[in-house]
Structure formats: structure tokens, C-alpha cells
């Protein structure tokens, strides 16, 4: 029983012939979502996420026809109770986490000199960690805190902005605590950070500490 992370580089989809070929093969909802995006980069990221998910489903023996995308909450496989997945994309990568336990994933390209009102996003104890770090590490730390929250928002299906000051992130322990939900305040919420891509922050969140330690596969062409 495990939770695995998969990554796909989007570069090959910048070839128009390859892009169109892959677009024809993904499910109709993903196809409409891709075409609704304005920039080619956004389209490539969204298409890569769809391609990656359907490839993983095929590996696990599931049909993409079972995919359901509710207006609120997480996408799921109709009639399947023991397989979960979640998607994210940023920069030149799409990420998918999949396995036998619910999980959320967030990947963010680390922007240099990111200027944000940290007090809106971080709790005092997290600000203290930022202030105690070397200046060149603070920007990276912010994105680690951010992807932890985002992955939890995707785990719950409520979204990141519901999870900002309502949770506490302990990066060293790999634990997130939900401070505004009595049922979850005592529940272990585990974080797994993956440092396999230079210049990116990747975090997976789950109620089970069942993460595969290394990225299962990084696909460049499918």
C-alpha cells in the first residue's frame, strides 16, 4: 500500500504535431480545459497533466472513461474505492500522485525574489523559521511552506486559501496540523518533500505515511 509521485516534462508537447496528437487522445473534459487556456505554455502544462494521469491509469488497469470531475471537490474514478490520484503543474513539469491512499500534491517553480505579505500566509512559528534562515534560503523556504499548504488543500478538496492560517506546517518533522478542525486537529497529516528537480518545490500530503521515497518515474515522452 503506497503513494507514488510521477512527473512529466512538458517540452515535447511544444511540438505542434505532438501536441495535437496527444490532445486528441485525452478525455473530452481535459481537452476542453486545455483549449480554454490562453497561452501555449499553460496549454502544454494542462495537457501534460491529463496525459500523465491517463498513462498512470492505464498502468494500473483503469479506464479513463471512469474519470469524473465534480464542480466541487476532487476528481475521482467512478466505482473505484481503493485508488486515488491528484494533479499539479508548474513551470515545465506536470505532477501526479497516485496510490491506495488519498493524497494531494503541489509543484511550484521557485521564483526568485518572490515578494509576498508573509504574515498573510505563515504562522508566527513559521515566520521564526524564515527569520532564522540564511537570506538565500528564505525564498526557497517560503515555497516549501506554500506547497505544503497547497497539497493539503488539494488533499481535502477545499483549496489552498482555506488552509493558510488554519494550519501549522512543521517542515523538519514532515507534519501538518489542522488548527481549525477539531476532528483533524489530533489526526496525523504527513508531508513528503521531493527535491529531485532543481528550482522546484514539490510536496505530497496524506493522512497515511506511505510515501514511496523516490519519484516512481519521470517520463519525458509518452
C-alpha positions in Angstrom: 0.0 0.0 0.0 1.8 3.2 -1.1 1.6 6.7 -2.6 3.8 7.3 -5.6 4.8 10.5 -7.4 5.1 10.7 -11.2 6.5 13.7 -13.2 6.2 14.6 -16.9 8.3 17.2 -18.6 6.2 19.3 -21.0 8.9 20.2 -23.5 7.9 17.6 -26.1 4.3 19.0 -26.3 5.7 22.3 -27.7 5.9 20.4 -31.0 2.5 21.3 -32.6 2.1 17.9 -34.2 2.8 16.1 -31.0 0.5 18.5 -29.1 -2.4 17.9 -31.5 -1.9 14.1 -31.4 -1.9 14.0 -27.6 -4.8 16.4 -27.4 -7.0 14.0 -29.4 -6.3 11.1 -27.1 -7.2 12.7 -23.7 -10.7 12.7 -22.3 -13.2 15.4 -23.5 -13.2 17.4 -20.3 -9.4 17.7 -20.3 -9.5 18.6 -23.9 -11.9 21.5 -23.3 -9.9 22.6 -20.3 -6.7 22.8 -22.4 -8.3 24.7 -25.2 -9.8 27.2 -22.8 -6.4 28.3 -21.7 -4.8 31.3 -23.4 -1.1 30.7 -23.6 0.6 27.7 -25.2 2.7 27.1 -22.1 -0.5 26.8 -20.0 -2.0 24.5 -22.5 1.1 22.3 -22.5 1.1 22.0 -18.7 -2.6 21.2 -18.6 -2.3 18.7 -21.4 0.7 17.1 -19.8 -1.2 16.6 -16.6 -4.0 14.9 -18.5 -1.6 12.7 -20.5 0.3 11.7 -17.4 -2.9 10.8 -15.4 -4.3 8.7 -18.2 -1.0 6.9 -18.7 -0.9 6.0 -15.0 -4.5 4.8 -15.0 -3.6 2.5 -17.9 -0.6 1.2 -16.0 -2.9 0.4 -13.0 -5.5 -1.2 -15.2 -8.2 1.5 -15.1 -10.0 3.2 -18.0 -10.0 6.9 -18.4 -13.8 6.6 -19.1 -14.2 6.2 -15.3 -12.9 9.7 -14.6 -15.4 12.1 -13.0 -14.8 15.8 -12.4 -17.3 17.2 -9.9 -17.8 21.0 -9.8 -16.6 21.0 -6.2 -14.0 18.6 -4.7 -11.5 16.2 -6.0 -11.8 14.3 -9.4 -12.2 10.6 -8.9 -12.7 7.2 -10.6 -16.4 6.2 -10.6 -16.9 2.9 -8.8 -13.3 2.6 -7.6 -12.8 2.9 -3.9 -9.1 1.9 -3.4 -7.3 4.1 -5.9 -6.8 7.9 -5.5 -4.9 10.5 -7.6 -4.2 14.2 -7.6 -2.6 16.5 -10.2 -0.5 19.7 -10.2 1.7 21.5 -12.7 4.1 24.4 -12.8 7.0 25.6 -15.0 7.9 22.8 -17.3 6.5 19.9 -15.3 3.2 18.2 -14.6 3.0 16.0 -11.4 0.6 13.3 -10.5 0.4 11.5 -7.1 -1.4 8.2 -7.2 -1.9 5.2 -4.9 -4.0 3.3 -2.4 -4.5 6.3 0.0 -5.9 9.8 -0.6 -3.1 12.3 -1.2 -2.6 15.8 -2.5 0.4 17.1 -4.5 1.7 20.6 -5.3 4.6 21.5 -7.5 5.8 25.1 -7.8 8.7 26.6 -9.7 10.7 28.6 -7.2 10.5 32.3 -8.3 13.5 34.4 -7.3 13.0 37.4 -5.1 9.3 36.5 -4.5 7.6 39.4 -2.8 4.6 38.5 -0.8 3.0 39.6 2.5 4.3 36.6 4.5 2.1 37.4 7.5 -1.0 36.5 5.5 0.3 33.1 4.7 2.6 32.0 7.5 2.1 31.5 11.2 4.4 33.1 13.8 6.4 30.0 14.4 6.9 29.5 10.6 7.9 33.2 10.3 10.5 32.5 13.0 11.9 29.6 10.9 12.1 32.0 7.9 13.9 34.7 10.0 16.4 32.2 11.4 17.4 31.0 7.9 20.1 32.4 5.7 18.9 35.1 3.4 19.5 33.0 0.3 17.4 30.2 1.7 14.3 32.2 2.7 12.7 32.3 -0.7 13.0 28.5 -1.0 11.6 28.1 2.5 8.5 30.1 1.6 7.8 27.9 -1.3 8.2 24.8 0.9 5.6 26.2 3.3 3.4 27.2 0.3 3.4 23.8 -1.4 2.8 22.1 2.0 -0.4 24.1 2.4 -1.4 23.8 -1.2 -1.0 20.0 -1.1 -3.2 19.8 2.0 -5.8 22.0 0.3 -5.8 19.6 -2.6 -6.0 16.6 -0.2 -9.1 17.9 1.4 -10.6 19.4 -1.8 -11.1 22.7 -0.1 -8.3 24.7 -1.8 -5.3 26.5 -0.5 -6.9 29.7 0.7 -8.9 27.7 3.2 -5.7 26.3 4.6 -3.5 29.4 5.0 -3.6 30.4 8.7 -5.8 27.5 9.6 -2.9 25.0 9.6 0.6 24.8 11.0 3.5 23.2 9.0 6.5 21.6 10.6 8.9 21.0 7.8 11.5 19.3 9.9 9.0 16.7 11.2 7.1 16.4 8.0 3.8 17.1 9.8 0.9 19.4 9.1 -1.6 20.2 11.8 -5.1 21.4 11.0 -5.9 24.0 13.7 -9.5 24.8 12.8 -11.0 21.3 12.5 -11.5 19.6 15.8 -11.7 16.1 14.2 -8.5 16.7 12.3 -6.5 18.6 15.0 -5.4 15.3 16.5 -5.1 13.4 13.2 -1.7 12.9 11.8 -1.3 14.7 8.5 2.0 13.7 6.8 4.1 15.7 4.4 6.7 14.3 1.9 9.0 16.7 0.1 10.8 15.7 -3.1 14.0 17.5 -4.0 14.5 15.8 -7.3 14.1 18.9 -9.5 16.4 21.9 -9.1 14.4 25.1 -8.9 11.1 23.5 -7.9 9.4 22.8 -4.7 7.3 19.6 -4.6 5.2 18.4 -1.6 2.8 15.5 -1.2 0.4 15.4 1.7 -1.6 12.4 3.1 -3.3 11.0 6.2 -1.0 8.0 5.8 2.8 7.9 6.0 3.0 5.6 3.0 5.1 7.6 0.5 7.4 6.0 -1.9 10.7 7.7 -1.0 11.8 8.4 -4.6 9.9 9.6 -7.6 8.5 6.4 -9.2 9.2 7.6 -12.7 9.9 10.8 -14.6 8.5 10.5 -18.1 9.8 12.7 -20.8 7.9 11.2 -23.7 4.8 9.0 -23.6 
